[in-house]
Amino acid sequence: MEFTDEHHRVWSTLFTRQLPKVRDCACREYLDGLEILDLPCERIPSLEYLNSRISPRTGWAAVRTHVRYTDAVPWYESFARKRFLVTDFMRDWHELEFTPEPDMFHDIFGHLPFMTLPRYTELQEMFAGPFSRADSEQRENIKRLAWFSTEFGLIREEGELRVFGAGLISSSSEMGNVLSGNVPLLPFTVDNVLAHDKAIWSFNPTLFVFDSMEGLKAELGTYLATI
């Protein structure tokens, strides 16, 4: 895909604004991955560059797609092949603080640092098999569990609340809203999560906190093993 100068300016503006915030508020796993990925500030990185940082470490690769996340099925199908889809859509200037539709900044800046870490890609791989076997209701449950963990989850590190989900990491306004104490936070349990709906077109009214990535995997495993 050919990017315009406008695409690169939007990327650079988002990157410059968000980087200091995630350095202050993001979880240790994300910051570890961000250092490995070494994203450029001024231009959208190529898939070749991204995969040179990701694939040798985890066996995963980023792949460009025109599919929007409103159709989530291709994402889960790609997990089985260790492929992470990166959309070709970039938000407009009026959506810098929040975009309801995940764009390439969200995918690259929010998700791909994690994809350099085997302990995180194991989490994504947990969803692939169960999703392929699931009926429609179970698929909705899996999408909800992923939404409130890998997209909008929070984690406690040494007693401090840190941002874990890529949707928060890539959204200045929603991350600020959560960390300002404006959102009720519940323990991440399967029962708690499945009792709440996703909010796609607005801020999430309730979010969930776990104490470690291993604890998150264990909790998810209690449900995914039943499918």
Secondary structure, 3 states (H helix, E strand, C coil): CCCCHHHHHHHHHHHHHHHHHHHHHECHHHHHHHHHHCCCCCCCCCHHHHHHHHHHHHCCEEEEECCCCCCCHHHHHHHCCCEEEEECCCCCHHHCCCCCCCCHHHHHHHHCCHHHCHHHHHHHHHHHHHHHHCCHHHHHHHHHHHHHHHHCCEEEECCEEEECCHHHHCCHHHHHHHHCCCCCEEECCHHHHHCCCCCCCCCCCCEEEECCHHHHHHHHHHHHCCC
